[in-house]
Structure formats: structure tokens, C-alpha cells
């Protein structure tokens, strides 16, 4: 797959949304231990990527942030916050 493959930004967007949800969810939505465990697992997998793949993923996240830089309310959407 290359970055022009529509699957790459779609999966990166889903990953960003999932991570944001887990980071911001309340205890009644997902147990703290579960959310932390999932975030740590994802972080471990991402950290194990070779540097070139991490750079590629960072570029895809950055591109998503630029595409979704603002909505009609003037607030930054969820995916933009993850990039910072």
C-alpha cells in the first residue's frame, strides 16, 4: 500500500478517532484499566514500527489534520487535536 491508497488515510482516521475516544472517555463508557491497556498496546505497536513507517504514519496523520483543520463551529475537530 502507498499513501495514495484510500485505505491508508481511512484506517489512520479510524485509529485517531479510537485513540481520542479512549483518551477522553468517561468511566461509565470504558473502564479506566481497559482504556489505558488499549492505549498502551497501541503505543507499543506504533513504537515498534520501523522509523520510515512511523514517519509515513505521521505524514498521514498530518495530512488528515490539514484536511480537517476546522469545522463550521470554528473549533478544531477531533483528529486535529491528536496531531499536536
PEDAPE-V159613 format. One record per helix or strand of 3 or more residues. SS is the DSSP state (alpha for helix, beta for strand). FROM is the first residue (numbers start at 0). LEN is the number of residues. Records with the same first field share a line. If there is no record, write none. Layout:
# PEDAPE-V159613
SS->FROM-LEN  FROM-LEN
This chain:
# PEDAPE-V159613
alpha->5-19  31-16  50-17  77-6
